[in-house]
Amino acid sequence: MPKRYPAELRERATRMALDRVDEHGSAWAVAQALGPRLGVGPETLRKWVLQAQIDAGARPGPSSGEVAEIKRLRGEVRDLKEANDILKAASIFFARELDPRHR
């Protein structure tokens, strides 16, 4: 299970890392330098930095809002498929019950 970091720590660490990206040359180098000092895993910090860059428009990719919308829509599709499967099974059941040849 992934470790949850407080939003305040996440925002502060991301801001600090974004300020130092130019010095280190890459998000990974910044994450390796700052992550241990902030108590955040380097890969986690790197992902936060990349997502912040995407949200700011500095890097291509889906923004945080778009990612949340995609997750919501995928859940909705999953629920609708499940409901559709239940309705198909019910229609088959009732079709057999109403079939006069079945009695």
Sine and cosine of phi, psi and omega as CSV:
sin_phi,cos_phi,sin_psi,cos_psi,sin_omega,cos_omega
0.00,0.00,0.76,-0.65,-0.02,-1.00
-0.91,0.41,0.54,-0.84,0.01,-1.00
-0.98,0.19,0.74,-0.67,0.02,-1.00
-1.00,-0.04,0.79,-0.61,0.05,-1.00
-0.98,-0.22,0.58,-0.82,0.06,-1.00
-0.87,0.50,0.55,-0.84,-0.03,-1.00
-0.86,0.51,-0.60,0.80,-0.01,-1.00
-0.89,0.46,-0.70,0.71,0.03,-1.00
-0.90,0.44,-0.69,0.73,-0.01,-1.00
-0.87,0.50,-0.72,0.69,-0.01,-1.00
-0.91,0.43,-0.70,0.72,-0.02,-1.00
-0.90,0.43,-0.72,0.70,-0.01,-1.00
-0.90,0.44,-0.65,0.76,0.01,-1.00
-0.90,0.43,-0.70,0.71,0.03,-1.00
-0.87,0.50,-0.72,0.70,-0.01,-1.00
-0.88,0.48,-0.68,0.73,-0.03,-1.00
-0.92,0.38,-0.66,0.75,0.01,-1.00
-0.89,0.45,-0.58,0.81,0.03,-1.00
-0.92,0.39,-0.41,0.91,-0.09,-1.00
-0.95,-0.30,0.06,1.00,-0.03,-1.00
-0.87,0.49,-0.67,0.74,-0.02,-1.00
-0.90,0.44,-0.59,0.81,0.00,-1.00
-0.91,0.41,-0.66,0.75,-0.10,-1.00
-1.00,-0.03,-0.36,0.93,0.07,-1.00
0.99,-0.13,-0.46,0.89,0.00,-1.00
-0.47,-0.88,0.32,-0.95,0.02,-1.00
-0.91,0.42,-0.59,0.81,-0.01,-1.00
-0.91,0.41,-0.68,0.73,0.00,-1.00
-0.90,0.44,-0.65,0.76,0.04,-1.00
-0.90,0.43,-0.70,0.72,-0.03,-1.00
-0.89,0.46,-0.64,0.77,0.02,-1.00
-0.93,0.37,-0.55,0.83,-0.02,-1.00
-0.98,0.21,-0.69,0.73,-0.09,-1.00
-1.00,-0.02,-0.54,0.84,-0.10,-1.00
-0.77,0.64,-0.82,0.57,-0.02,-1.00
-0.88,0.48,-0.57,0.83,0.00,-1.00
-0.94,0.34,-0.47,0.88,-0.02,-1.00
-0.99,-0.10,-0.10,1.00,-0.02,-1.00
0.98,0.22,0.47,0.88,-0.01,-1.00
-0.84,-0.55,0.65,-0.76,0.04,-1.00
-0.90,0.44,0.61,-0.79,-0.03,-1.00
-0.84,0.54,-0.67,0.75,-0.01,-1.00
-0.92,0.40,-0.63,0.78,0.05,-1.00
-0.88,0.47,-0.73,0.68,0.01,-1.00
-0.90,0.44,-0.65,0.76,0.03,-1.00
-0.87,0.50,-0.68,0.73,0.02,-1.00
-0.90,0.43,-0.64,0.77,0.05,-1.00
-0.88,0.47,-0.68,0.73,-0.02,-1.00
-0.91,0.42,-0.72,0.69,0.01,-1.00
-0.87,0.49,-0.68,0.74,0.01,-1.00
-0.92,0.40,-0.60,0.80,0.05,-1.00
-0.91,0.42,-0.62,0.79,0.05,-1.00
-0.92,0.40,-0.62,0.78,0.05,-1.00
-0.91,0.42,-0.72,0.70,0.00,-1.00
-0.89,0.46,-0.53,0.85,0.00,-1.00
-0.99,0.15,-0.17,0.99,0.00,-1.00
1.00,0.04,0.13,0.99,-0.02,-1.00
-0.99,0.11,-0.21,0.98,-0.06,-1.00
-0.61,-0.79,0.62,-0.79,0.01,-1.00
-0.96,0.28,0.48,-0.88,0.05,-1.00
0.60,-0.80,0.15,-0.99,0.00,-1.00
-0.96,0.27,0.72,-0.70,0.01,-1.00
-0.95,0.30,0.16,-0.99,0.00,-1.00
-0.86,0.52,-0.65,0.76,0.02,-1.00
-0.90,0.44,-0.66,0.76,0.03,-1.00
-0.92,0.39,-0.63,0.78,0.02,-1.00
-0.89,0.45,-0.68,0.73,0.03,-1.00
-0.89,0.45,-0.65,0.76,0.02,-1.00
-0.91,0.42,-0.65,0.76,0.03,-1.00
-0.89,0.46,-0.70,0.72,0.03,-1.00
-0.88,0.48,-0.69,0.73,0.00,-1.00
-0.89,0.46,-0.69,0.72,-0.01,-1.00
-0.92,0.39,-0.61,0.79,0.05,-1.00
-0.90,0.44,-0.65,0.76,0.06,-1.00
-0.89,0.45,-0.65,0.76,0.02,-1.00
-0.90,0.43,-0.67,0.74,0.04,-1.00
-0.88,0.47,-0.68,0.73,0.02,-1.00
-0.87,0.50,-0.70,0.72,0.01,-1.00
-0.91,0.42,-0.65,0.76,0.00,-1.00
-0.92,0.38,-0.61,0.79,0.06,-1.00
-0.90,0.43,-0.65,0.76,0.02,-1.00
-0.90,0.44,-0.70,0.71,0.02,-1.00
-0.89,0.45,-0.62,0.78,0.02,-1.00
-0.90,0.44,-0.67,0.74,0.03,-1.00
-0.89,0.45,-0.64,0.77,0.03,-1.00
-0.90,0.43,-0.69,0.72,0.01,-1.00
-0.91,0.41,-0.61,0.79,0.06,-1.00
-0.88,0.47,-0.71,0.70,0.00,-1.00
-0.90,0.44,-0.63,0.77,0.01,-1.00
-0.92,0.39,-0.65,0.76,0.00,-1.00
-0.91,0.41,-0.62,0.79,0.06,-1.00
-0.90,0.43,-0.68,0.73,0.01,-1.00
-0.87,0.50,-0.76,0.65,-0.04,-1.00
-0.95,0.32,-0.50,0.87,0.07,-1.00
-0.90,0.43,-0.63,0.77,0.04,-1.00
-0.92,0.38,-0.64,0.77,-0.01,-1.00
-0.91,0.42,-0.58,0.81,-0.05,-1.00
-1.00,0.03,-0.17,0.99,-0.02,-1.00
-0.95,0.30,0.86,-0.50,-0.03,-1.00
-0.92,0.39,-0.42,0.91,0.00,-1.00
-0.96,0.29,-0.32,0.95,-0.08,-1.00
-0.98,0.20,-0.31,0.95,-0.09,-1.00
-0.99,0.16,0.00,0.00,0.00,0.00
